[in-house]
Amino acid sequence: MKKLSAEAHAYLNDASLIAERDTWFSRMSDLFDGKENEYNAKKVFTLHGIVPRPRDNSYLYTDPEDWVTDCLELMLTQRGAPVEGFTPVCVEYPPYGVHYIDKMLGARVYYHCGQWNADYLKTPIGSLEMPDLDRDETWQLSKRAVKAFLDADVKLPLFGLPTLSSALNILLNLYGQDALIAMYEDEEAVRRDLEVINTLIRTLHRWYIHNIPKEQLQPVISWARTQPPGYGQLCGCTTQLVSGDMYREFIAELDDAVLGEYEHGGMIHLCGSHAQHIETFRNMKNLRSLQLNDRAAEDLALYLEGLREDQIIYVNPCAGMPVEKIVEISKGERVVLVKSCDAPDKP
């Protein structure tokens, strides 16, 4: 097993760099708490972390310890361009992409055309069972990666989770459109599987919360979704496929329970047309932020108007919502700009 070099270990425990990171966390916490500070009064909060990874990922699934060590070692040389904004360094062990939970629940997961894919289950909806995590190979790999990170004894880097996703995302991964049909035709079976999925997701979150220092624990895509310590995250991609009533009746309580595992609640990632859920999002007590990509970002004004004042919006600029428009709509308030650039001045 590889050992982290003394030079990398010293760099990743540099007290001045840790203090700088914590200053950014303090500024971000003020944003979430609605408190003023000198920096936030002048600048739009900007985030884009650095996630060095080996070019060769072939050993990610055989030697997670070496893979994590190599990620840490690369932080010495891949420090990113200096910008005025929060640029945390992150390690993220990402087995099986968005199909991580699918594999634990018995789906055939395979690599094809540059990405991970999964076949739908052939078993009927309503028959899912919790996996035996003590025997689950995927979970054991993840635990080995965490142990390697902790054994390295480095205090600066953040550790991003694998894609723990969300109950609806996983239900659709496992059954496709049949899951949506079953919401109308076999509600009991759908609710049973959703509960199994959510129990698994919450169990994994609790393990990470218990084992990784709060100051370093972050969600998947940590470089673009970093929140202050004590916040979680889930992926809400597939909520664009259901009506507002359907989300409220089947899913919202499950999502809020996942975020409730964290001391301060957390974030839902959105990437499509989800504005039909704004009223429900507003009423979810543990939902403290939304992260908008692509089509979702185009509805920024609707989210700013419809959400609570204590709900922060992370925005990835895109063709339909460039930086200038984000600043114009938000006035720089209640937003985190996710882009590797100097933080814009507030208007």
FITOR-853195 format. One record per atom (N, C-alpha, C, O): x, y, z. Coordinates in steps of 0.02 Angstrom, whole numbers, padded with zeros to 5 digits, always signed. Atoms other than C-alpha are relative to their C-alpha. Example, Ala and Ser with C-alpha at 12.3 -4.5 7.8 and 13.67 -1.06 7.14 Angstrom:
+00045-00059+00000+00615-00225+00390+00045+00060+00000+00097+00059+00033-00042-00059-00003+00684-00053+00357-00039+00055+00037-00014+00110+00045
//
This chain:
+00042-00060+00000+00000+00000+00000+00044+00063+00000+00094+00066+00036-00039-00061+00006+00064+00173-00046-00004+00041+00063-00054+00038+00100-00002-00045-00057+00114+00298+00087+00006+00071-00025+00045+00085-00070-00002-00071+00018+00084+00485+00074+00069+00028+00015+00098+00015+00067-00066-00029-00010+00246+00582+00052-00002+00051+00057-00054+00079+00073-00005-00049-00054+00307+00692+00194-00017+00070-00024-00048+00109+00013+00015-00067+00028+00295+00845+00081-00075+00010-00007-00100+00063+00011+00072-00006+00008+00113+00812+00038-00035+00003+00068-00083+00041+00077+00030+00000-00066+00071+00774+00219+00006+00068+00033-00041+00093+00064-00010-00066-00030+00146+00939+00276-00045+00052-00034-00075+00093+00000+00042-00048+00036+00055+01037+00140-00073-00008+00020-00108+00042+00028+00071+00012-00015-00113+00956+00182-00017+00007+00073-00073-00006+00094+00012-00018-00070-00092+01001+00365+00024+00071+00015+00031+00090+00074-00024-00068-00009-00031+01179+00337-00051+00042+00038-00108+00050+00015+00047-00036-00043-00109+01283+00475-00028+00062-00033-00086+00079-00022+00024-00060+00033-00121+01439+00368-00053-00016-00052-00101+00021-00061+00050+00020+00050-00215+01347+00230-00065-00023+00032-00119-00009+00007+00060+00021-00036-00334+01268+00354-00038+00061+00027-00099+00063+00025+00032-00061-00024-00366+01440+00431-00035+00038-00057-00089+00065-00048+00031-00033+00058-00400+01511+00257-00064-00036-00020-00115-00003-00033+00060+00039+00015-00523+01370+00220-00056+00016+00050-00113+00026+00031+00050-00012-00051-00611+01401+00385-00027+00071-00002-00085+00083+00018+00026-00068+00011-00624+01587+00348-00055-00001-00053-00106+00032-00045+00051+00006+00052-00718+01543+00189-00062-00035+00027-00118-00016+00011+00058+00034-00030-00828+01423+00287-00039+00048+00044-00101+00047+00045+00033-00049-00042-00866+01563+00410-00042+00048-00041-00099+00064-00024+00037-00044+00045-00917+01679+00268-00061-00035-00028-00115-00006-00033+00056+00038+00027-01025+01542+00194-00053-00012+00053-00113-00008+00038+00048+00010-00054-01106+01506+00362-00040+00063+00012-00100+00060+00025+00036-00063-00007-01150+01690+00377-00053+00008-00054-00108+00032-00042+00048-00003+00055-01234+01680+00207-00060-00044+00016-00117-00022+00007+00055+00045-00017-01337+01530+00263-00041+00025+00059-00102+00015+00061+00034-00023-00060-01380+01611+00429-00030+00070-00007-00062+00095+00040+00027-00067+00010-01428+01779+00354+00036+00054+00039+00007+00106+00054-00040-00048-00037-01288+01869+00446+00044+00040-00048+00065+00014-00100-00043-00042+00042-01188+02012+00373+00073-00007+00020+00089-00017+00079-00071-00009-00014-01000+02018+00358+00029+00043-00055-00003+00054-00107-00029-00050+00045-00883+02136+00269+00009-00028-00070-00004+00007-00119-00012+00028+00066-00840+02017+00127-00066-00011-00038-00073+00011-00095+00063+00015+00034-01017+01958+00088-00040+00062-00018-00081+00060-00064+00035-00062+00016-01079+02136+00089+00021+00028-00067-00016+00066-00099-00028-00029+00062-00970+02175-00062+00001-00049-00059-00004-00028-00116-00013+00049+00053-00949+02013-00159-00056-00053-00005-00088-00070+00045+00042+00059+00010-01058+01877-00235+00041-00062+00018+00095-00072-00008-00039+00058-00023-01004+01717-00149+00010-00048-00058-00037-00069-00091-00019+00041+00058-00911+01610-00276+00037-00062+00024+00080-00059+00068-00027+00065-00020-00864+01426-00261+00022-00040-00060-00015-00046-00109-00020+00052+00048-00763+01306-00366+00061-00036+00027+00117-00012+00021-00054+00038-00031-00660+01174-00278+00045-00035-00050+00032-00035-00110-00050+00035+00040-00513+01073-00342-00001-00074+00021+00006-00090+00080+00005+00072-00014-00526+00883-00356+00051-00038-00043+00032-00065-00095-00050+00037+00040-00362+00806-00419-00016-00075+00000-00033-00104+00051+00011+00072+00006-00382+00629-00485+00052-00030-00047+00073+00003-00095-00047+00033+00047-00261+00505-00565-00032-00009-00068-00093-00021-00074+00026+00012+00068-00279+00489-00753-00022-00072-00009-00070-00086-00045+00016+00071+00004-00283+00301-00733-00044-00018+00060-00021-00019+00117+00046+00019-00054-00436+00249-00633-00010-00075+00005-00054-00098+00040+00010+00072+00003-00414+00063-00665+00004-00033+00069-00026-00086+00079-00009+00031-00066-00364+00029-00484-00048+00028+00053-00042+00011+00112+00049-00028-00047-00507+00127-00405-00041-00055+00033-00061-00049+00091+00042+00055-00025-00603-00037-00385+00040-00058+00029+00010-00106+00054-00042+00054-00027-00456-00146-00333+00043+00023+00058+00055-00015+00105-00044-00027-00052-00345-00034-00226-00022+00071+00019+00012+00119+00004+00025-00067-00017-00450+00110-00158+00048+00039+00045+00050+00100+00042-00048-00035-00043-00315+00148-00029+00053+00037-00041+00068+00095-00028-00051-00031+00043-00184+00182-00163-00031+00057-00040+00001+00109-00051+00033-00052+00040-00310+00281-00266-00009+00064+00041+00005+00118+00017+00009-00058-00043-00352+00396-00120+00067+00033+00015+00073+00094+00013-00066-00028-00013-00167+00418-00078+00025+00039-00060+00054+00092-00052-00022-00036+00060-00130+00466-00258-00038+00065-00009-00009+00115-00030+00038-00063+00003-00271+00595-00254+00030+00052+00047+00038+00110+00028-00030-00046-00048-00195+00672-00098+00068+00025-00024+00084+00084-00017-00066-00019+00024-00022+00671-00174-00004+00052-00056+00037+00098-00059+00008-00046+00056-00084+00762-00329-00018+00071+00022-00009+00119-00016+00019-00067-00024-00145+00907-00222+00060+00046+00006+00053+00107+00007-00061-00041-00002+00036+00965-00211+00009+00039-00065+00032+00096-00065-00016-00029+00065+00044+01001-00397-00060+00027-00037-00053+00069-00081+00061-00022+00034-00137+01028-00451-00039+00046+00047-00089+00025+00076+00029-00047-00048-00182+01181-00350-00050+00048-00032-00082+00087+00003+00049-00042+00033-00288+01269-00481+00026+00071-00008+00074+00092+00024-00018-00071+00011-00278+01448-00544-00023+00041+00060-00078+00030+00085+00021-00043-00056-00281+01580-00406-00059+00045-00020-00053+00084-00067+00058-00043+00012-00453+01662-00401-00025+00026+00067-00011-00003+00119+00031-00026-00061-00547+01769-00276-00067-00035+00010-00118-00016-00019+00059+00041-00013-00672+01642-00212+00021-00060+00041+00080-00070+00054-00013+00058-00041-00686+01484-00110+00020-00058-00045-00019-00081-00086-00025+00055+00042-00578+01347-00190+00026-00057+00044+00086-00069+00046-00022+00054-00044-00574+01201-00068+00029-00058-00040+00009-00071-00097-00027+00061+00030-00470+01047-00108-00040-00059+00026-00055-00063+00085+00046+00054-00017-00574+00889-00110+00026-00068-00025+00056-00072-00078-00008+00070+00022-00553+00700-00118-00070-00028-00007-00113-00018+00036+00066+00030+00008-00701+00605-00187+00008-00069-00032+00032-00075-00088-00004+00069+00025-00708+00416-00207-00067-00017-00034-00117-00024+00001+00064+00000+00037-00840+00391-00345-00020-00067-00033-00034-00067-00093+00014+00063+00035-00876+00205-00377-00069-00003-00031-00119+00014+00000+00062+00014+00037-01009+00166-00508-00044+00061-00013-00103+00054-00030+00037-00060+00018-01063+00347-00531-00068+00004+00032-00075-00009+00092+00068-00008-00027-01250+00376-00512-00034-00067+00012-00092-00069+00035+00029+00067-00010-01279+00187-00504+00029-00036+00061+00024-00097+00067-00031+00027-00061-01189+00162-00338-00051-00038+00043-00039-00095+00062+00052+00031-00041-01349+00125-00240-00033-00057-00039-00051-00108-00010+00030+00053+00041-01421+00025-00386+00037-00066+00009+00006-00119+00016-00041+00061-00006-01277-00098-00373-00012-00034+00067-00016-00095+00070+00012+00029-00065-01306-00122-00188-00068-00036+00003-00077-00083+00041+00067+00028+00000-01489-00162-00225-00010-00054-00053-00066-00075-00066+00004+00059+00042-01448-00297-00351-00002+00012-00074-00007-00036-00113+00001-00013+00072-01447-00209-00520+00067-00020-00032+00119-00018+00001-00061+00012+00038-01322-00260-00653+00026+00068-00023-00006+00103-00062-00031-00064+00016-01206-00110-00667+00062-00013-00041+00103-00056-00023-00055+00013+00047-01080-00100-00809+00023+00064-00033-00015+00113-00038-00030-00059+00031-00965+00024-00896-00007-00007-00076+00012-00058-00105+00012+00003+00072-01012+00066-01076+00001+00071-00028-00030+00116-00001-00003-00065+00035-00972+00211-01193+00019+00057+00046-00010+00111+00044-00028-00053-00042-00876+00308-01062-00039+00017+00062-00023+00067+00095+00037-00014-00062-01002+00299-00920-00030-00064+00028-00036-00115-00006+00032+00056-00033-01084+00183-00796-00074-00004-00019-00108+00047-00023+00069+00013+00017-01251+00106-00843-00027-00055+00045+00012-00091+00077+00031+00053-00039-01375-00009-00756-00061-00028-00037-00098+00010-00068+00060+00032+00028-01504-00134-00818-00056+00003+00052-00044+00001+00112+00057+00002-00046-01679-00127-00745-00006-00068+00034+00013-00119+00005+00012+00063-00035-01722-00257-00615-00057-00038-00033-00103-00008-00062+00053+00042+00027-01829-00402-00672-00049-00021+00055-00102-00049+00040+00045+00016-00056-01906-00427-00499-00055+00052+00004-00046+00109-00018+00056-00046-00002-02076-00347-00466+00011+00058+00049+00045+00051+00099-00001-00057-00046-02094-00175-00388-00033-00021+00066-00085-00053+00066+00026+00018-00065-02121-00195-00202+00037-00057+00033+00019-00078+00088-00036+00058-00027-01996-00336-00175+00073+00014+00020+00110-00032+00034-00068-00016-00020-01835-00242-00134+00014-00020+00072-00031-00018+00114-00022+00016-00068-01737-00297+00019+00064+00039+00015+00104+00052-00030-00062-00032-00020-01602-00208+00117+00059-00046-00012+00055-00106+00004-00059+00042+00009-01430-00270+00067+00035-00013+00066+00027+00024+00114-00042+00015-00058-01315-00352+00193+00065+00040-00008+00111+00019-00044-00056-00044+00011-01190-00210+00206+00066-00030+00023+00119-00014-00003-00062+00032-00023-01064-00317+00301+00030-00044-00054+00090-00060-00051-00024+00044+00054-01051-00426+00145+00002+00035-00067+00026+00007-00116+00006-00035+00064-01079-00295+00011+00068+00026-00024+00099+00066+00011-00066-00017+00026-00923-00275-00096+00007+00075-00013+00059+00104+00002-00002-00072+00016-00965-00099-00154+00009+00041+00063+00050+00088+00065-00004-00037-00062-00989-00037+00023+00068-00011+00034+00096+00036+00063-00065+00013-00030-00830-00121+00084+00055+00040-00035+00102+00063-00002-00048-00043+00035-00731-00031-00052-00003+00072+00025+00048+00104+00035+00009-00069-00023-00805+00134+00005+00029+00010+00070+00061+00061+00083-00027-00005-00068-00759+00101+00186+00076-00002-00001+00109+00033+00039-00074+00002+00006-00581+00058+00134+00027+00068-00023+00079+00091+00001-00021-00066+00023-00569+00225+00042-00002+00051+00057+00043+00092+00064+00005-00045-00057-00628+00318+00197+00056-00013+00050+00087+00033+00075-00054+00017-00047-00505+00225+00308+00067+00027-00025+00108+00052+00014-00063-00026+00028-00363+00272+00190+00005+00075+00009+00058+00102+00026+00001-00072-00010-00415+00454+00199+00014+00018+00072+00054+00062+00086-00010-00014-00071-00423+00452+00388+00070-00019+00023+00101+00017+00063-00067+00022-00020-00260+00355+00406+00054+00048-00026+00108+00053+00003-00049-00048+00026-00172+00487+00300+00010+00059+00047+00060+00094+00043-00006-00052-00052-00204+00608+00444+00012+00069-00031+00062+00102-00015-00005-00066+00032-00232+00763+00337-00063+00040+00017-00118+00013+00012+00055-00039-00026-00342+00905+00400-00028+00051-00049-00082+00078-00038+00022-00051+00047-00356+01020+00249-00053-00024-00050-00103+00010-00059+00047+00018+00055-00447+00920+00112-00069-00018+00026-00078-00042+00082+00068+00024-00012-00633+00892+00108-00007-00070-00029+00031-00090-00074+00013+00067+00026-00701+00718+00078-00072-00003-00026-00119+00002+00013+00066+00002+00030-00847+00705-00044-00027-00072-00003+00011-00119-00016+00032+00065-00001-00970+00561-00034-00009-00028-00071-00008+00010-00120+00023+00028+00064-01012+00440-00175-00072+00023-00012-00102+00056+00030+00067-00022+00017-01180+00467-00261-00051-00041+00039-00074-00093+00016+00052+00033-00040-01301+00418-00123-00069+00016-00027-00118-00018-00009+00059-00013+00041-01434+00497-00233-00062+00015+00042-00058+00051+00091+00063-00012-00034-01617+00496-00176-00048-00057-00016-00036-00095-00063+00046+00057+00008-01764+00377-00162-00031-00001-00070-00034-00054-00101+00032-00001+00066-01850+00434-00323+00050-00014-00055+00036-00053-00101-00051+00014+00050-01690+00436-00425+00015-00074-00005+00018-00102-00060-00018+00071+00001-01649+00258-00374-00059-00042-00023-00049-00090-00060+00059+00037+00024-01827+00196-00400-00004+00000-00076-00018-00051-00107+00001-00006+00073-01819+00260-00579+00059-00037-00032+00051-00067-00085-00057+00038+00025-01645+00187-00604-00015-00075-00002+00005-00110-00048+00012+00072-00007-01708+00016-00549-00056-00026-00044-00055-00083-00067+00061+00025+00035-01876+00009-00640-00020+00041-00060-00065+00021-00097+00019-00040+00057-01884+00148-00769-00071+00026+00004-00096+00039+00059+00067-00029+00002-02056+00209-00824-00051-00043+00037-00104-00018+00057+00046+00042-00038-02138+00060-00739-00011+00026+00071-00064+00018+00100+00006-00028-00068-02104+00147-00573-00051+00056+00000-00091+00062+00047+00048-00055+00004-02203+00300-00628-00071-00026-00008-00117+00000+00023+00067+00030+00009-02349+00193-00686-00024-00030+00065-00083-00024+00083+00019+00033-00063-02347+00097-00522-00021+00050+00053-00059+00032+00099+00022-00050-00048-02368+00259-00425-00076+00009-00002-00107+00026+00048+00073-00004+00008-02546+00260-00493-00033-00068+00010-00089-00072+00037+00033+00065+00002-02579+00073-00506+00015-00045+00060-00024-00090+00075-00019+00043-00056-02489-00003-00355+00037+00041+00052+00097+00031+00064-00030-00047-00047-02458+00130-00226+00036-00035+00058+00090-00014+00078-00030+00034-00057-02422+00008-00085+00069-00029-00017+00116-00023+00023-00065+00029+00020-02282-00080-00181+00052+00055-00009+00110+00046+00012-00046-00055+00010-02203+00086-00231+00024+00027+00068+00084+00038+00078-00019-00028-00065-02206+00151-00053+00046-00048+00038+00092-00026+00073-00044+00048-00034-02127-00009+00011+00071+00005-00027+00119+00007+00012-00067-00004+00029-01981+00003-00111+00033+00067+00016+00093+00070+00030-00028-00065-00017-01959+00189-00081+00026+00000+00072+00079+00030+00086-00022+00003-00070-01946+00154+00106+00064-00040+00007+00109-00020+00045-00061+00040-00002-01815+00019+00079+00059+00041-00026+00112+00043+00005-00053-00041+00030-01713+00134-00034+00021+00055+00048+00080+00066+00059-00016-00057-00043-01725+00281+00085+00034-00023+00064+00078+00012+00090-00033+00027-00059-01678+00174+00234+00073-00014-00014+00117+00000+00027-00070+00013+00019-01521+00118+00143+00039+00065-00006+00094+00070+00020-00034-00065+00009-01476+00296+00093+00015+00032+00067+00070+00057+00078-00010-00032-00066-01501+00361+00270+00051-00038+00042+00090-00008+00078-00049+00040-00037-01400+00217+00343+00071+00018-00021+00115+00024+00021-00067-00018+00025-01252+00260+00232+00020+00070+00021+00077+00081+00042-00015-00068-00023-01263+00446+00271+00021-00001+00073+00069+00031+00092-00016+00001-00071-01263+00407+00457+00070-00028+00012+00106-00004+00056-00067+00027-00008-01106+00302+00439+00053+00052-00016+00101+00061+00021-00048-00052+00019-01014+00442+00349+00002+00056+00053+00055+00079+00072+00003-00052-00051-01074+00571+00476+00038-00021+00063+00073+00019+00094-00031+00025-00061-01011+00462+00618+00076-00007-00007+00112-00002+00043-00070+00018+00009-00841+00424+00541+00045+00054-00028+00106+00052-00017-00042-00053+00030-00781+00579+00447-00010+00065+00039-00067+00083+00053+00007-00063-00037-00744+00742+00540-00047+00048-00036-00045+00055-00097+00051-00045+00028-00885+00867+00515+00031+00054-00044+00002+00073-00094-00033-00054+00037-00762+00999+00453+00022-00022-00069+00038+00020-00112-00025+00025+00064-00712+00886+00308-00052-00038-00042-00041-00051-00101+00051+00039+00035-00871+00793+00261-00042+00045-00046-00069+00096-00025+00039-00037+00050-00956+00854+00101-00037-00048-00046-00021-00108-00047+00039+00044+00043-01082+00786-00025+00036-00017-00065+00091+00006-00077-00025+00016+00066-01054+00712-00196+00007+00064-00042-00030+00112-00030-00017-00061+00039-00985+00837-00325+00019+00055+00049-00004+00112+00045-00018-00045-00055-00905+00919-00174+00028+00066-00023+00018+00118+00008-00032-00061+00024-00809+01045-00277-00051+00053-00021-00035+00112-00023+00051-00047+00022-00973+01125-00335-00059+00005+00048-00104+00045+00037+00057+00002-00046-01088+01088-00188+00021+00007+00073-00017-00008+00118-00024-00008-00069-00981+01125-00035-00046+00047+00038-00063+00101+00014+00039-00041-00046-01087+01191+00108+00038+00007+00066+00090-00026+00075-00033-00003-00065-01039+01242+00284-00002-00068+00034-00045-00109+00017+00002+00064-00035-00998+01096+00399-00068-00014+00032-00100+00031+00060+00063+00019-00032-01150+01000+00458-00060+00000-00046-00117-00004-00022+00055+00001+00049-01254+01004+00297+00009-00061-00046+00065-00081-00061-00001+00056+00046-01301+00859+00183-00028+00018-00068-00041+00077-00082+00023-00012+00069-01363+00839+00004-00031-00063-00028-00012-00118-00011+00027+00056+00039-01469+00730-00108-00013+00024-00072-00016+00084-00085+00009-00015+00071-01498+00721-00296-00073-00004-00019-00105-00056-00011+00071-00003+00017-01670+00775-00357-00014+00000-00074-00066+00025-00095+00006-00004+00073-01644+00753-00544-00068-00023-00026-00099+00012-00066+00061+00030+00029-01797+00643-00575-00064+00033+00025-00118+00015+00001+00062-00033-00022-01919+00756-00482-00031+00040-00057-00090+00059-00052+00029-00034+00057-01941+00845-00649-00052-00043-00036-00092-00017-00075+00045+00047+00034-02039+00690-00706-00067-00008+00035-00112-00040+00007+00063+00010-00037-02176+00700-00575-00033+00068+00015+00000+00120+00017+00038-00060-00015-02312+00825-00535+00014+00024+00071+00044-00011+00111-00008-00026-00067-02311+00937-00384-00036-00042+00052-00009-00054+00106+00038+00042-00047-02446+00831-00301+00035-00067+00012+00039-00090+00068-00033+00065-00007-02352+00669-00336+00062+00005+00043+00075-00038+00085-00060-00009-00041-02190+00735-00262-00019+00010+00073+00011-00020+00118+00021-00015-00069-02278+00802-00109-00026-00063+00035-00012-00074+00094+00032+00058-00031-02375+00640-00079+00047-00059+00009+00041-00096+00058-00042+00060-00001-02239+00511-00115+00071+00013+00026+00099-00030+00060-00073-00006-00004-02066+00588-00102+00024+00051+00051+00075+00039+00084-00027-00056-00038-02049+00751-00005+00019-00020+00071+00072+00000+00096-00014+00020-00069-02058+00673+00168+00063-00043+00003+00103-00038+00050-00060+00042+00002-01925+00545+00119+00062+00042-00010+00113+00032+00025-00058-00044+00012-01808+00679+00051+00016+00041+00062+00074+00049+00080-00012-00041-00059-01832+00788+00204+00031-00042+00056+00071-00016+00095-00029+00044-00051-01790+00639+00315+00075-00011-00013+00114-00014+00035-00071+00007+00015-01624+00613+00224+00038+00061+00023+00089+00056+00057-00034-00062-00019-01576+00795+00247-00001+00009+00076+00044+00040+00104+00005-00005-00072-01633+00782+00428+00052-00041+00038+00059-00033+00098-00055+00036-00032-01490+00662+00463+00057+00047+00019+00099+00030+00061-00055-00048-00011-01377+00815+00461-00022+00053+00050-00080+00072+00054+00012-00048-00054-01362+00941+00601-00040+00061-00025-00084+00086+00010+00031-00061+00025-01417+01087+00491-00044-00011-00061-00063+00037-00094+00038+00012+00061-01517+01001+00353+00045-00003-00060+00102-00027-00055-00044+00004+00058-01452+01018+00177-00031+00020-00066-00080+00057-00067+00010-00022+00069-01466+01034-00012-00034-00053-00042-00025-00113-00031+00023+00043+00054-01562+00960-00158+00029+00027-00066+00023+00086-00081-00025-00017+00066-01478+00959-00329-00056-00007-00052-00092-00057-00051+00051+00001+00053-01591+01001-00478+00034+00017-00067+00080+00057-00069-00031-00012+00065-01550+00998-00663-00049+00004-00058-00029+00005-00116+00051-00003+00052-01715+01009-00758-00053+00051+00018-00039+00103+00047+00057-00044-00014-01887+01088-00745-00036-00025+00062-00075-00073+00059+00025+00024-00065-01935+01072-00562-00042+00053+00036-00059+00044+00094+00032-00056-00034-02027+01235-00526-00068-00019+00029-00093+00017+00073+00065+00022-00028-02190+01140-00492+00006-00021+00073-00045-00029+00106-00010+00022-00069-02113+01089-00326+00020+00057+00047+00033+00044+00106-00026-00055-00041-02065+01261-00261-00039+00006+00065-00008+00016+00118+00039-00006-00062-02209+01269-00136+00019-00054+00050+00025-00041+00109-00020+00055-00044-02162+01099-00067+00070+00010+00027+00083+00000+00086-00068-00015-00023-01978+01145-00061-00001+00052+00056+00036+00046+00105+00004-00053-00050-02024+01300+00037-00021-00028+00068+00001-00003+00120+00027+00027-00063-02113+01194+00168+00040-00057+00029+00022-00083+00082-00042+00054-00027-01976+01064+00192+00048+00029+00051+00093+00067+00034-00036-00033-00053-01901+01109+00360+00075-00011-00003+00114+00032+00018-00072+00015+00002-01732+01025+00328+00034+00021-00065+00094+00013-00072-00028-00022+00064-01708+01095+00152+00027+00071+00008-00012+00118+00015-00032-00065-00011-01583+01238+00168+00030+00030-00063+00047+00089-00065-00028-00027+00062-01518+01254-00010-00021-00043-00059-00036-00102-00052+00009+00035+00063-01548+01207-00191+00061+00013-00043+00090+00068-00040-00055-00009+00047-01412+01181-00321-00027-00010-00070-00051-00064-00087+00032-00002+00066-01467+01226-00498+00051-00007-00055+00098+00032-00060-00040+00010+00060-01385+01158-00655-00043+00008-00062-00103-00004-00060+00031+00004+00066-01429+01184-00838-00071+00028+00000-00081+00086+00021+00068-00026+00007-01618+01199-00867-00026+00028+00066-00063+00078+00066+00024-00024-00065-01651+01220-00681+00023+00071+00014-00013+00110+00044-00027-00066-00013-01540+01374-00676-00041+00055-00034-00043+00112-00011+00040-00050+00036-01654+01461-00801-00060+00024+00040-00089+00076+00024+00056-00019-00043-01789+01467-00666+00023+00034+00064-00014+00035+00113-00028-00031-00060-01678+01559-00542-00048+00050+00032-00058+00049+00092+00045-00052-00027-01801+01704-00523-00059-00031+00037-00080-00006+00089+00056+00033-00032-01943+01585-00481+00020-00029+00068-00018-00024+00116-00023+00027-00063-01840+01500-00346+00013+00055+00052-00005+00048+00110-00014-00055-00046-01782+01663-00269-00065+00029+00028-00069+00047+00087+00064-00028-00022-01961+01725-00261-00040-00048+00042-00074-00027+00089+00045+00048-00032-02042+01564-00202+00027-00035+00061-00012-00061+00100-00029+00035-00057-01921+01494-00074+00003+00044+00062-00010+00104+00058-00009-00038-00062-01893+01546+00107+00062+00043-00003+00107+00030-00043-00059-00044-00003-01770+01684+00148+00062-00037+00025+00118-00016+00010-00058+00037-00026-01659+01556+00236+00021-00058-00045+00061-00100-00025-00019+00052+00048-01646+01443+00083+00045+00031-00053+00025+00076-00090-00052-00026+00045-01487+01475-00019-00002-00037-00066-00020-00096-00069+00002+00030+00067-01473+01443-00206+00070+00000-00031+00100+00054-00040-00063+00007+00037-01314+01377-00288-00017-00002-00074-00062-00039-00095+00016-00004+00072-01311+01418-00474+00062-00014-00041+00113+00020-00034-00052+00011+00050-01202+01343-00609-00018+00040-00062-00069+00027-00094+00015-00039+00060-01194+01471-00750-00005-00045-00062+00030-00095-00067+00009+00037+00062-01252+01407-00920-00022+00049-00054-00029+00109-00040+00018-00045+00056-01302+01477-01090-00063+00039+00015-00067+00098-00003+00063-00035-00016-01476+01520-01027+00002+00041+00063-00045+00078+00077-00006-00037-00062-01414+01592-00863+00074+00016+00012+00106-00015+00055-00070-00018-00008-01242+01675-00880+00011+00038+00066-00037+00057+00100-00017-00032-00063-01151+01754-00734-00034+00068+00007-00061+00084+00060+00028-00068-00004-01211+01929-00776-00075-00001+00016-00099+00041+00054+00072+00005-00012-01393+01875-00775-00014-00024+00071-00062-00001+00103+00007+00023-00069-01372+01782-00610+00006+00059+00048-00034+00067+00094-00012-00058-00044-01303+01940-00529-00057+00050-00007-00080+00078+00043+00054-00048+00011-01438+02049-00608-00064-00022+00036-00097+00019+00068+00062+00025-00030-01582+01938-00548+00005-00002+00076-00042+00018+00110-00006+00012-00072-01515+01901-00374+00026+00060+00039+00019+00063+00100-00037-00054-00033-01422+02063-00337+00056-00027+00044+00082+00009+00088-00053+00031-00039-01294+01943-00266-00022-00026+00067+00020-00047+00107+00026+00021-00065-01407+01897-00120-00026-00072-00004-00058-00091-00053+00026+00068-00008-01446+01717-00064+00023-00047-00054-00008-00099-00066-00025+00044+00052-01343+01642-00204+00074-00017+00011+00111+00022+00041-00069+00020+00006-01181+01546-00222+00013-00012-00074-00020-00055-00105-00018+00007+00070-01103+01563-00394+00051-00056-00007+00106-00051+00021-00045+00058+00008-01024+01398-00446+00039+00007-00065+00016-00014-00118-00041-00012+00059-00886+01448-00564+00071+00017+00021+00081+00052+00072-00070-00016-00014-00696+01458-00566+00015+00069-00029+00039+00074-00086-00011-00069+00022-00683+01647-00578+00006+00045+00061-00012+00024+00116-00001-00048-00055-00652+01800-00472-00072+00018+00019-00115+00027-00025+00067-00016-00024-00804+01839-00365-00022+00068-00026+00014+00117-00015+00023-00065+00024-00907+01977-00448-00019+00046+00058-00036+00022+00113+00026-00048-00048-00948+02135-00354-00076-00002+00001-00108-00014-00050+00072-00007-00003-01125+02152-00292-00020+00066-00033+00016+00116-00026+00020-00062+00033-01222+02282-00392-00020+00053+00050-00039+00109+00031
//
